[in-house]
Amino acid sequence: MRAAGLQAGRVGLLAAAALIAAAWTGAPATSPPTQNAARRLAPQPPPRLGAIAGVVIDSLDGGPLVGAQISVEGIVSQVLTDSAGRFRLDSVPAGRYRIGVFHPILDSLGMSIASPPLDVAADSTLSLAFATPSAPTIVRLACGSGPADTSAQSGPALVIGHVLDAETDAPVAGAHVSLRWAHIRSLLSEKLRLTQGKWDTATGPAGEFRFCHVPDRFIGIAHAARVAHDTNDVGRPFTMRGRLVRFLVLHVPANDSSAAHAAGATPVPGHASLSGRVYRSDDGRPFIGAVITVAGTGDTAITGDDGLFTLRGLPAGSRTLEVRALGWEPEALPVELSDRTAHNVVVRLATKTAVLDAVVVTATLNAGLHRVGFDARKRLGIGHFLSPDDLAHMSANEFVDLMVTMPGVRRRIDPQGNAYVTPARGSVGCVTYVIDGMPFVEATPGQINDVMPVAEIGAIEVYQPAEAPPGAAFSPPAPQGGQALSRQSGQLRNPGAVDSLSLAGGTTCVKIFIWSKNRLGL
């Protein structure tokens, strides 16, 4: 026993000496290999790998859900669904996992899609199919199951979305969101009835907002700003067209300075850029000479021989791109502009199809518009026009709402919450009005909203300072009887034989001509 103890002590001393020597010389310490160490030193076979692939369906639109984030529990890698809603994640170690689907529309509801635990086998692909909740389910989750009350201007639909920072895509909490809408419905007992409304809300901690119990057939405009009455807001026109759920993402730029608010100055030009190419839909060739406009900014470009265009110095945020060409259907599409990333779009113009209106309506409209020269000036291609048909498809509570998509002018709000029209950013000019051929001077900003209610407006023409048509082409007749119209406040003057265009302001002014329904015989 003693020998064994001595032997053991000798081994311990040798081991200690080896450790001391290793520490002294810097050489690694060695010890007799154990069974576990030998197993670790032996080469390990590579892990068996599989793959996960599938598709995500958008139950709201009946198509693919684009841009959904696919996450696998326990795996760092993530993928996004492509334009067909498809995704694929390779090199997944064989095992059991849960797969999650995330998307902004689901975030707005505070929910996500998750699968039960599923087995990924080695050398094989796990195929999956996901679908978002149906529209009735989303409405019930967001708004409850309360019945719609049509007499109270409510309905079964939901408008839901997020407000994000235009530069960082970070959610903006506490942002002011307003929804202006118009609902047209036909009753058996009477003619068409127009119902208008305006709702306001604020975004939650994740930048989310929702408008519950809205009509499912209306035309609307959603506005978003970081604070109420901020002039640096963004707008997005949209329609419901019978849909129960409409999802919107609005990107807002930085706040205007308080000095700009007080002085009523136009916003400083931004640093965002937008480029793209316009094609003909009939033969696929590049479209030459199409007019490109970013609504509300006054920035315009014309496509070259290759159909390309570029606009720079644009303000960041959610904007609307308009593409027009004589004889082709105009196109309007939303764009998200950022100072960090250049935006690129592809537009295909379709040939304008002649549509015959009812004989009585056509005769009435053409007679009134022809009488004041509206049609003749529109054919010149100078200026921007809103016809009676255009106005009928727009949602507006007051005149300034009609100017949201009009180039060269901007909708602004004063500190008291009154909306008015100014030239687009960067312009030092003014805005002047001509109502039924007579110049009108606002006594206070925004007075045009009271003088010309939306329900009385039949057509509008807007000319930039450099777009003044020839005087002979614009000589609207004087009002019946040659008498000047009087309206509460403001000034309306009878131009007599003098060209109304010259009376509408100097060469630096944006000129807006408003024709009443009464003047057009509508």
Secondary structure as GFF3:
##gff-version 3
##sequence-region A 1 522
A	DSSP	alpha_helix	2	25	.	.	.	ID=ss1
A	DSSP	alpha_helix	35	41	.	.	.	ID=ss2
A	DSSP	beta_strand	49	58	.	.	.	ID=ss3
A	DSSP	beta_strand	63	64	.	.	.	ID=ss4
A	DSSP	beta_strand	69	72	.	.	.	ID=ss5
A	DSSP	beta_strand	78	80	.	.	.	ID=ss6
A	DSSP	beta_strand	86	93	.	.	.	ID=ss7
A	DSSP	beta_strand	95	97	.	.	.	ID=ss8
A	DSSP	beta_strand	99	102	.	.	.	ID=ss9
A	DSSP	alpha_helix	104	108	.	.	.	ID=ss10
A	DSSP	beta_strand	113	114	.	.	.	ID=ss11
A	DSSP	beta_strand	118	120	.	.	.	ID=ss12
A	DSSP	beta_strand	125	131	.	.	.	ID=ss13
A	DSSP	alpha_helix	135	143	.	.	.	ID=ss14
A	DSSP	three_ten_helix	150	152	.	.	.	ID=ss15
A	DSSP	beta_strand	157	165	.	.	.	ID=ss16
A	DSSP	beta_strand	176	186	.	.	.	ID=ss17
A	DSSP	beta_strand	192	202	.	.	.	ID=ss18
A	DSSP	beta_strand	208	214	.	.	.	ID=ss19
A	DSSP	beta_strand	219	225	.	.	.	ID=ss20
A	DSSP	beta_strand	234	239	.	.	.	ID=ss21
A	DSSP	beta_strand	245	252	.	.	.	ID=ss22
A	DSSP	alpha_helix	258	263	.	.	.	ID=ss23
A	DSSP	beta_strand	272	280	.	.	.	ID=ss24
A	DSSP	beta_strand	291	294	.	.	.	ID=ss25
A	DSSP	beta_strand	299	302	.	.	.	ID=ss26
A	DSSP	beta_strand	308	314	.	.	.	ID=ss27
A	DSSP	beta_strand	317	324	.	.	.	ID=ss28
A	DSSP	beta_strand	331	337	.	.	.	ID=ss29
A	DSSP	beta_strand	343	349	.	.	.	ID=ss30
A	DSSP	alpha_helix	359	371	.	.	.	ID=ss31
A	DSSP	alpha_helix	374	379	.	.	.	ID=ss32
A	DSSP	beta_strand	384	386	.	.	.	ID=ss33
A	DSSP	alpha_helix	388	392	.	.	.	ID=ss34
A	DSSP	three_ten_helix	399	403	.	.	.	ID=ss35
A	DSSP	beta_strand	409	413	.	.	.	ID=ss36
A	DSSP	beta_strand	419	423	.	.	.	ID=ss37
A	DSSP	beta_strand	430	435	.	.	.	ID=ss38
A	DSSP	beta_strand	438	441	.	.	.	ID=ss39
A	DSSP	alpha_helix	448	451	.	.	.	ID=ss40
A	DSSP	three_ten_helix	454	456	.	.	.	ID=ss41
A	DSSP	beta_strand	457	463	.	.	.	ID=ss42
A	DSSP	three_ten_helix	471	473	.	.	.	ID=ss43
A	DSSP	three_ten_helix	480	482	.	.	.	ID=ss44
A	DSSP	beta_strand	491	492	.	.	.	ID=ss45
A	DSSP	alpha_helix	500	503	.	.	.	ID=ss46
A	DSSP	beta_strand	509	516	.	.	.	ID=ss47
A	DSSP	alpha_helix	517	520	.	.	.	ID=ss48
###
